[in-house]
Amino acid sequence: MKGNMDMTIGEKIRKYRTEKGLFQKDLAKISGLGESAIRNYELGNRTPGPKQLQALADAMEISVYALSDPSLDSELGVMHSLFYLEENFNINVVKENGVVYLATDKSPLYERMLDWFDAFEKYKSGEMTEEEYHKWKSTYPEKVLANK
């Protein structure tokens, strides 16, 4: 199954429309858009603009962020990216002692996150300079995987 970040906007529109039990003509009527526009969005022939995307989201009673391409430039965009990670990489949100963090089980992503944790710990302890830490991130995973 494709995760939401792997889907085109048209595929997301189709997904949520069918989950709501709506036909294209129903969505067109509720959203105030044309049925041919809905069909073209779903086929990927056209991309809805911000106003059309909001009308579609409102009509389906979902967040516009669920339909939009993911953006890490806003808190809400980051949240929808985290939802994707939950659904596709077994990342879970945990709250302990007033601290909220992300957790995962032993998986390939777990191993990659351990790489990051180790580098971050070296940076925080002074074993790695800020410049070295930035270089580590910009060259990841090539150097890390070569040294394993």
N, C-alpha and C positions, 0 to 999 in steps of 0.2 A: 504494500500500500504506500502510495506517495504521501509524504508528510506535507503539511501546509506550505512550508517554505519551498518545496520542490514543485509545487503546483503553480500554473499560470493563474492570473486573475480570472480568466474565463472558466478554468477548471474549478476554481473556488466558488464562483457564482453558481455553476451547475451543482456542485456538491451541496452547498447550503440550500439551494432551491429545491433539490430533490429530497433532502432531509426534512424540509418543511412541507413536503407533499404538494408542491406547486408545479404547475406546468409553466412553460415560458409565457403563455398568454396571461396567466394569472399574475405572474411577477410583473409583467409589463403593465397591467392594469393597476396593481397596487402601487408600483413605483412611479407611474406616470410616464414611463418610457415606452418606446415602440417595441412591439414583439420582434421585429427584424433586428433592432438594436441588441436586444437580449440574445438572440440567436447568434449574431455576429460577435458579441463579446465572448460567448461560450465557445464558439469555434476558433477564437483567436484572430479573427479577421479585423477586429477593431478593439481598441482599449478604451474603457470608460474614463472620462475625465473625473476630476475630484467631485463635482456636483452630482454626476451620474452615479459614481461609486457610493456616495453618501445616500442617495435616493434608494439604491439597491439594498444597502445595509439596513436602512430604516424600514424598508418594505419587508425584509426578512427578519427584522428584530434582532440584528447582530451588530457587533462593533464594526466600523469601517476598517479597523485594523485587522480584522479576521479576513477581509477581502484583499487588502492592499499588499503590495510587495513589502517584505519586511524591511524595516529601517531601524538602525541602531542609534538614530539621532534623537530619539525621544524616549521617555520612560515607558510610554504605552507600546511603542514599537519593540522595545527591549522585552517587555512583558510577553508579547505575542511570540517573540523569538524563544523565550524561555518555555512557553507552552509547547512549542515545537520540540524543544530538547526533551521535555518530559515525555511526549508521545513517541519520540523516535530514538532516544538514546538512554532511556531509563534514568533521567535526571529527576530528582525529587527535591521538593522544598522542605526544609526541616527547620523547626524553631526549638532552640534549647537555651535556657537561661537568658532569655531576652534577645538572643542573637538568631537571625535568620540566615541560613546558608543553603547552598546546593550540595546534594550528595548523590553518589551513584554507587552501584555495586561493582564487583570485579568484572570488568569488561574491557575491550580495547580502549574505550574512552577513559576508563578508570586509570589505565596505565599512562595515557597521555596527560591526564590531570596530575598524576604523581610526578611526571617530568616537570610540569609547570610549578607544582608545589615545591619541589626540590630546588629549582632555580630561584624561586621567590624567597625561600628561606635563606639561601646563600646571599641574596641581595640584601635582605633585611638584617642579617647577621654581620654584614660587612665583608664577607668572603668574595663578593662580586660587586663591582662598582655599578652605578646607575647605567653608565655607558655599556658595560659588559652585559647587564641585564637586558637592555634594549637590543643589543646585538643578538643575544640569545633568542629573544622573541622574534626578531626579524629573520633569523636563519633557521628557526624551527620548522620542520623536524629534521632537516638534513643532518646537522651536526650531532644531534642527540641520538638519532637512530644509527648513525655511523659509529658512534662510540659504545654501542650496546653489544 
